[in-house]
């Protein structure tokens, strides 16, 4: 695994995104509730119209979503040759 360059680290991006939207009045606290309610509010109220800004917006929310899932399910981000993946540990589940 490689260390992500600054700015490409989804965990760091998610922290920045959380602070950005908390300042705007949203509750992005890395909880399941924030995914259920706050993400919809952000999508309804903050969606940019410009294509470049829309792409940045999607990347920011994707980083927040991924980091929230990492925290909820006690997982971590993994990087494999230009791909960022969530490693989901299913050790607690019984199939």
Secondary structure, DSSP 8 states (H G I E B T S, - for coil): -----TTT-HHHHHHHHHHHHHHTT---SSSHHIIIIIHHHHHHHH--SSHHHHHHHHHHHHHHHHHHHHHHTT-EEEEETTEEEEE---TT---
